[in-house]
Amino acid sequence: MSAPRAPLPPFAAVIVAAGKGLRAGQPLPKQFALWRGKPVLRHSAEALLEAGAAPLVIAIPENGEEQANVALAGLDGFELVSGGETRQQSVAAALERIGHAERVLIHDAARPNLLLPVIERLLDALESHPGAIPVLPVVDSLAIAENGEMAGTATREELRRVQTPQAFRFTDILAAHREWHGQSNAGDDAQVLRAAGGRVALVDGDEILAKLTFAEDFMAALPAVRTGMGFDVHRLGAGEELWLGGVKIHHDKGLIGHSDADVALHALTDAILGAIGDGDIGTHFPPSDPQWKGASSDRFLVHAADLVCENAYTIANVDLTIICEEPKIGPHRPAMRTRIAELLSVDTGAVSVKATTTERLGFTGRGEGIAAQAIVTLVRI
């Protein structure tokens, strides 16, 4: 059994969440956008409050109180302050609101994975330094750019990637921000402290503290693999065409439905929609809508496949089982695989079509209808 952690020394905290976050491609500032089921801001707010931050002051955009309160609903122990035009101005406003503390952590909301061991290392470093920051080594070669060309190189052994939270003795960082007037915008608070003559210790950061910046960063939060299941049934009736798996089959009966009633493609469509969590075939193509009367089920499947791409996934494979006594599916299986692969824009090797009977039991056994079930696996692009 591992030894219990020693309690952390008292500290205040600031979360910088006053930016616009436009590069993230979200419908609202990225700090309020959903990431792994919660608003980005909420992740670090919960982590800091759980670690014992008191007070916790959050700098938000002007007139952003409603969005912030929605993102933080149910949490206690935080205070909101309107940020400024620059990051430095936002931090300065939050520090002034704190009033008094011995130590303060300053963290960017765009880094939602906040780890307790990093906080511990930062607070420990304040015993010997007025400031401390988490850093990571630079592993790539570096080039100095000038007018679109390589103008030189930089020594990566002397460089570090800087993360947040950054830790400071409160009086030192407050004084440094007050002295910053008239200078250019500060990239981070360690720069502000060093400009005032303060020493900054380096502690080990963590790759998990990565910053959410671009739209693909939000997509990376999606699971690497997703699976969906679909099931559908349609009655057989005389005088109807029989479409199965996108293939027209000559038979004395056909499937009855509002569309062409291709039970196989309907099951596949539902499986895909289930994998991306976007309703079912009736949600997208309601039978009450006359425009879908007699429609080819090809359209439904292609629509679902398009949604897969929009959600940053691709189809890995589909597995379809058709359940009926008649007609015999075996002779039509190759054509079905080919057609389904065309509709989904995948190789035929990613499409499985199987058939079974119910040994003359139930409605399929009596020849009253046909059922189909499908499983689809998606992988993140």
C-alpha positions as CSV (number, residue, x, y, z in Angstrom):
1,M,0.0,0.0,0.0
2,S,1.4,3.4,-1.0
3,A,1.8,6.0,1.7
4,P,-0.9,8.7,1.9
5,R,0.0,12.0,0.2
6,A,1.0,14.9,2.5
7,P,-1.5,17.7,2.5
8,L,-0.7,20.5,0.1
9,P,0.2,23.9,1.5
10,P,-2.6,26.6,1.2
11,F,-2.8,28.2,-2.2
12,A,-5.0,30.4,-4.3
13,A,-5.6,29.8,-7.9
14,V,-6.4,31.8,-11.1
15,I,-7.9,30.2,-14.3
16,V,-7.4,32.3,-17.4
17,A,-10.5,31.8,-19.5
18,A,-11.0,35.2,-21.1
19,G,-10.0,34.4,-24.6
20,K,-12.1,34.0,-27.7
21,G,-10.7,30.6,-28.7
22,L,-11.4,31.2,-32.4
23,R,-8.9,28.7,-33.8
24,A,-10.6,25.8,-32.1
25,G,-13.4,25.9,-34.6
26,Q,-16.1,25.6,-31.9
27,P,-19.5,27.3,-32.0
28,L,-18.6,29.2,-28.8
29,P,-15.3,30.1,-27.1
30,K,-13.3,26.9,-26.6
31,Q,-13.2,27.3,-22.8
32,F,-17.0,26.8,-22.7
33,A,-17.1,24.1,-25.4
34,L,-17.7,20.5,-24.5
35,W,-14.7,18.2,-24.2
36,R,-15.0,14.7,-22.9
37,G,-18.5,15.3,-21.8
38,K,-17.9,18.5,-19.9
39,P,-17.1,22.2,-20.7
40,V,-13.4,22.7,-21.0
41,L,-13.3,25.2,-18.2
42,R,-15.0,22.9,-15.8
43,H,-12.3,20.2,-16.0
44,S,-9.5,22.5,-14.5
45,A,-11.9,24.2,-12.1
46,E,-12.9,20.9,-10.6
47,A,-9.3,19.8,-10.3
48,L,-8.1,23.0,-8.6
49,L,-11.1,23.0,-6.2
50,E,-10.5,19.4,-5.3
51,A,-6.8,20.1,-4.7
52,G,-7.8,22.8,-2.2
53,A,-7.5,26.1,-4.1
54,A,-9.0,28.9,-2.1
55,P,-9.9,31.3,-3.4
56,L,-10.3,30.3,-7.1
57,V,-10.7,33.3,-9.3
58,I,-11.6,32.8,-13.0
59,A,-11.0,35.5,-15.6
60,I,-13.7,35.3,-18.2
61,P,-14.6,37.4,-21.3
62,E,-16.6,40.5,-20.9
63,N,-20.3,39.7,-20.7
64,G,-19.4,36.0,-20.4
65,E,-21.0,35.4,-17.0
66,E,-23.9,33.4,-18.3
67,Q,-21.7,31.0,-20.3
68,A,-19.3,30.6,-17.4
69,N,-22.1,29.9,-14.9
70,V,-23.6,27.3,-17.2
71,A,-20.2,25.6,-17.5
72,L,-19.6,25.7,-13.8
73,A,-23.1,24.9,-12.6
74,G,-23.2,23.1,-9.3
75,L,-19.6,24.1,-8.2
76,D,-18.9,26.3,-5.2
77,G,-15.8,28.2,-4.2
78,F,-15.0,30.2,-7.3
79,E,-15.4,33.8,-8.2
80,L,-15.6,35.4,-11.7
81,V,-13.8,38.5,-12.9
82,S,-13.9,40.1,-16.3
83,G,-10.6,39.8,-18.1
84,G,-8.8,42.4,-20.2
85,E,-7.7,42.7,-23.8
86,T,-4.5,40.7,-23.2
87,R,-3.7,37.6,-21.1
88,Q,-1.5,39.7,-18.8
89,Q,-4.4,42.1,-18.1
90,S,-6.7,39.2,-17.4
91,V,-4.3,37.7,-14.9
92,A,-3.6,41.0,-13.2
93,A,-7.4,41.6,-12.7
94,A,-7.8,38.1,-11.2
95,L,-4.8,38.6,-8.9
96,E,-6.1,41.9,-7.6
97,R,-9.4,40.2,-6.8
98,I,-7.6,37.6,-4.6
99,G,-6.3,40.3,-2.3
100,H,-4.0,38.1,-0.1
101,A,-2.5,34.7,-0.3
102,E,0.9,33.1,0.2
103,R,1.0,31.1,-3.0
104,V,-1.0,31.2,-6.2
105,L,-1.3,28.9,-9.2
106,I,-2.1,30.5,-12.6
107,H,-3.6,28.1,-15.1
108,D,-4.9,28.3,-18.7
109,A,-8.4,26.9,-19.1
110,A,-7.4,25.4,-22.4
111,R,-5.3,22.8,-20.6
112,P,-8.1,20.7,-19.1
113,N,-6.1,17.7,-17.8
114,L,-4.7,19.1,-14.6
115,L,-2.7,16.6,-12.6
116,L,-2.1,16.7,-8.8
117,P,1.5,15.5,-9.0
118,V,2.4,18.5,-11.2
119,I,0.7,20.8,-8.6
120,E,2.7,19.2,-5.9
121,R,6.0,19.7,-7.7
122,L,5.2,23.3,-8.4
123,L,4.3,24.1,-4.8
124,D,7.4,22.4,-3.5
125,A,9.6,24.5,-5.8
126,L,8.2,27.7,-4.2
127,E,10.1,26.8,-1.1
128,S,13.3,28.0,-2.8
129,H,12.1,30.2,-5.7
130,P,9.5,32.9,-6.1
131,G,8.1,31.2,-9.2
132,A,8.0,27.7,-10.8
133,I,6.7,26.4,-14.1
134,P,6.2,22.9,-15.6
135,V,8.2,22.2,-18.7
136,L,8.9,19.4,-21.2
137,P,12.0,18.8,-23.3
138,V,12.1,19.7,-27.0
139,V,12.6,16.5,-29.0
140,D,12.5,17.8,-32.6
141,S,15.2,19.7,-34.5
142,L,14.5,23.4,-34.6
143,A,14.8,25.9,-37.4
144,I,14.8,29.7,-37.3
145,A,12.5,31.0,-40.0
146,E,12.9,34.1,-42.0
147,N,10.8,35.1,-45.0
148,G,9.6,31.5,-45.5
149,E,13.1,30.1,-45.4
150,M,15.4,28.5,-42.9
151,A,17.7,31.2,-41.6
152,G,19.4,29.2,-38.9
153,T,19.0,26.6,-36.2
154,A,18.4,26.6,-32.4
155,T,19.9,24.2,-29.9
156,R,17.0,22.1,-28.6
157,E,19.0,21.0,-25.5
158,E,18.8,24.6,-24.2
159,L,15.1,24.9,-24.8
160,R,12.0,23.7,-23.0
161,R,8.2,23.6,-23.8
162,V,6.4,25.6,-21.1
163,Q,3.0,24.5,-19.7
164,T,0.6,25.7,-17.0
165,P,-0.3,25.8,-14.2
166,Q,2.5,28.1,-13.1
167,A,3.1,28.7,-9.4
168,F,4.2,31.9,-7.7
169,R,4.6,33.5,-4.3
170,F,1.6,35.7,-4.4
171,T,3.2,39.0,-3.4
172,D,6.0,38.5,-6.0
173,I,3.8,37.9,-8.9
174,L,1.3,40.6,-7.9
175,A,4.1,43.1,-7.7
176,A,5.5,42.0,-11.1
177,H,2.1,42.4,-12.8
178,R,1.7,45.9,-11.3
179,E,5.1,46.8,-12.8
180,W,4.3,45.5,-16.2
181,H,2.6,48.7,-17.4
182,G,3.4,49.8,-20.9
183,Q,5.2,46.7,-21.9
184,S,4.2,44.3,-24.7
185,N,1.8,41.4,-24.0
186,A,3.3,38.7,-21.9
187,G,3.2,35.1,-23.2
188,D,2.9,33.8,-19.7
189,D,3.3,34.8,-16.1
190,A,6.8,33.5,-15.7
191,Q,7.9,36.1,-18.3
192,V,6.3,38.8,-16.1
193,L,8.1,37.6,-13.0
194,R,11.4,37.4,-14.8
195,A,11.0,40.9,-16.1
196,A,10.7,42.1,-12.5
197,G,13.9,40.2,-11.6
198,G,12.3,37.1,-10.1
199,R,13.8,33.6,-10.5
200,V,11.7,30.8,-12.0
201,A,12.3,27.1,-11.2
202,L,11.7,24.4,-13.8
203,V,9.8,21.3,-12.7
204,D,8.7,18.3,-14.8
205,G,5.5,18.8,-16.7
206,D,3.4,16.2,-18.3
207,E,2.3,15.5,-21.9
208,I,-1.3,15.1,-20.7
209,L,-1.3,18.9,-19.9
210,A,-1.5,19.5,-23.7
211,K,-3.3,22.7,-24.7
212,L,-6.5,22.6,-26.8
213,T,-6.0,25.0,-29.6
214,F,-7.4,23.7,-32.9
215,A,-10.5,21.8,-34.0
216,E,-8.6,18.6,-34.3
217,D,-7.6,18.8,-30.6
218,F,-11.3,18.5,-29.8
219,M,-11.6,15.6,-32.2
220,A,-8.7,13.8,-30.4
221,A,-11.0,13.6,-27.4
222,L,-13.2,11.2,-29.2
223,P,-12.7,7.5,-28.6
224,A,-10.5,5.8,-31.1
225,V,-13.1,3.1,-31.9
226,R,-16.9,3.2,-31.8
227,T,-19.4,0.4,-32.4
228,G,-23.1,0.6,-33.4
229,M,-25.8,-2.0,-33.7
230,G,-28.9,-2.0,-35.9
231,F,-32.0,-4.2,-36.3
232,D,-35.0,-3.9,-38.6
233,V,-38.0,-5.9,-39.7
234,H,-40.4,-5.5,-42.6
235,R,-43.4,-7.5,-43.7
236,L,-43.6,-9.4,-47.0
237,G,-46.5,-8.8,-49.3
238,A,-47.6,-9.6,-52.9
239,G,-47.2,-7.0,-55.6
240,E,-44.1,-5.4,-54.1
241,E,-40.5,-5.2,-55.3
242,L,-37.9,-6.9,-53.1
243,W,-34.8,-4.9,-52.4
244,L,-32.2,-6.4,-50.1
245,G,-28.7,-5.0,-49.5
246,G,-29.2,-2.5,-52.3
247,V,-29.9,-5.3,-54.8
248,K,-33.2,-6.0,-56.5
249,I,-34.1,-9.6,-56.1
250,H,-36.8,-11.4,-58.2
251,H,-39.3,-13.0,-55.8
252,D,-43.0,-13.5,-55.7
253,K,-43.2,-11.1,-52.7
254,G,-41.6,-7.9,-51.7
255,L,-41.1,-6.0,-48.5
256,I,-43.7,-3.4,-47.4
257,G,-42.6,0.0,-46.1
258,H,-42.8,3.7,-46.6
259,S,-39.5,3.6,-48.5
260,D,-38.4,0.7,-50.6
261,A,-38.2,-1.2,-47.3
262,D,-34.7,-2.6,-47.8
263,V,-34.5,-4.1,-44.4
264,A,-30.7,-4.8,-44.7
265,L,-29.8,-1.2,-45.6
266,H,-32.1,0.0,-42.8
267,A,-30.3,-2.1,-40.2
268,L,-26.9,-0.9,-41.5
269,T,-28.1,2.7,-41.4
270,D,-29.2,2.4,-37.8
271,A,-26.0,0.7,-36.8
272,I,-24.0,3.6,-38.3
273,L,-26.2,6.3,-36.7
274,G,-25.9,4.4,-33.4
275,A,-22.1,4.4,-33.6
276,I,-21.9,8.2,-33.9
277,G,-24.8,8.7,-31.4
278,D,-27.0,10.5,-33.8
279,G,-30.5,9.0,-33.4
280,D,-31.9,6.4,-35.8
281,I,-33.3,6.2,-39.3
282,G,-36.7,7.5,-38.3
283,T,-35.1,10.6,-36.8
284,H,-33.4,11.5,-40.1
285,F,-36.1,10.1,-42.5
286,P,-39.4,10.1,-40.7
287,P,-42.0,7.9,-42.3
288,S,-44.6,10.7,-41.8
289,D,-42.7,12.8,-44.4
290,P,-44.2,12.1,-47.9
291,Q,-40.9,12.9,-49.6
292,W,-39.5,9.5,-48.4
293,K,-42.4,7.5,-49.8
294,G,-40.9,4.8,-52.1
295,A,-37.4,6.3,-51.6
296,S,-34.4,4.2,-52.3
297,S,-32.7,3.1,-49.0
298,D,-29.4,3.8,-50.8
299,R,-29.9,7.5,-49.9
300,F,-30.3,6.7,-46.2
301,L,-27.1,4.7,-46.0
302,V,-25.1,7.3,-47.9
303,H,-26.4,10.0,-45.6
304,A,-25.3,8.0,-42.6
305,A,-21.9,7.4,-44.1
306,D,-21.5,11.1,-44.8
307,L,-22.2,11.8,-41.1
308,V,-19.5,9.4,-40.1
309,C,-16.9,11.6,-42.0
310,E,-18.4,14.8,-40.5
311,N,-17.8,13.3,-37.1
312,A,-14.1,12.6,-37.9
313,Y,-14.5,8.8,-38.2
314,T,-14.2,6.3,-41.0
315,I,-15.9,3.0,-41.4
316,A,-13.7,0.0,-40.5
317,N,-16.1,-2.8,-41.2
318,V,-19.7,-3.7,-41.3
319,D,-21.3,-7.1,-40.5
320,L,-24.8,-7.7,-41.8
321,T,-27.0,-10.7,-41.1
322,I,-30.2,-11.2,-43.0
323,I,-32.8,-13.5,-41.4
324,C,-35.4,-15.2,-43.7
325,E,-36.5,-18.5,-45.1
326,E,-36.9,-17.2,-48.6
327,P,-35.4,-16.0,-50.9
328,K,-32.0,-17.7,-50.6
329,I,-29.4,-15.1,-50.0
330,G,-26.3,-17.0,-51.0
331,P,-26.6,-16.3,-54.7
332,H,-27.0,-12.6,-54.1
333,R,-24.3,-12.1,-51.4
334,P,-21.5,-11.0,-53.8
335,A,-23.7,-8.4,-55.4
336,M,-24.9,-7.1,-52.0
337,R,-21.3,-6.8,-50.7
338,T,-20.3,-4.9,-53.8
339,R,-23.2,-2.5,-53.6
340,I,-22.9,-1.8,-49.9
341,A,-19.1,-1.2,-50.3
342,E,-19.9,1.3,-53.1
343,L,-22.4,3.1,-51.0
344,L,-20.1,3.3,-48.0
345,S,-17.0,4.0,-50.0
346,V,-15.1,1.1,-48.5
347,D,-13.4,-2.0,-49.8
348,T,-15.6,-5.1,-50.2
349,G,-13.3,-6.8,-47.7
350,A,-14.8,-4.5,-45.1
351,V,-18.3,-5.7,-45.8
352,S,-19.7,-9.0,-44.5
353,V,-23.1,-10.3,-45.5
354,K,-24.5,-13.4,-43.9
355,A,-27.8,-15.1,-43.9
356,T,-29.6,-17.4,-41.5
357,T,-33.1,-18.9,-40.9
358,T,-35.1,-19.4,-37.8
359,E,-35.8,-23.0,-38.5
360,R,-39.4,-22.2,-39.6
361,L,-40.1,-20.6,-36.3
362,G,-41.6,-17.1,-35.8
363,F,-42.8,-14.6,-38.4
364,T,-39.6,-15.1,-40.5
365,G,-40.0,-18.8,-40.4
366,R,-43.6,-18.5,-41.6
367,G,-42.5,-16.3,-44.5
368,E,-44.4,-13.3,-43.2
369,G,-41.4,-11.0,-43.2
370,I,-37.6,-10.5,-43.3
371,A,-35.4,-9.2,-40.5
372,A,-31.8,-8.0,-40.5
373,Q,-29.3,-7.1,-37.9
374,A,-26.0,-5.2,-38.4
375,I,-22.9,-4.2,-36.5
376,V,-20.6,-1.4,-37.6
377,T,-17.2,-0.5,-36.3
378,L,-15.8,3.1,-36.8
379,V,-12.3,4.3,-36.2
380,R,-11.2,7.8,-35.7
381,I,-9.6,9.6,-38.6
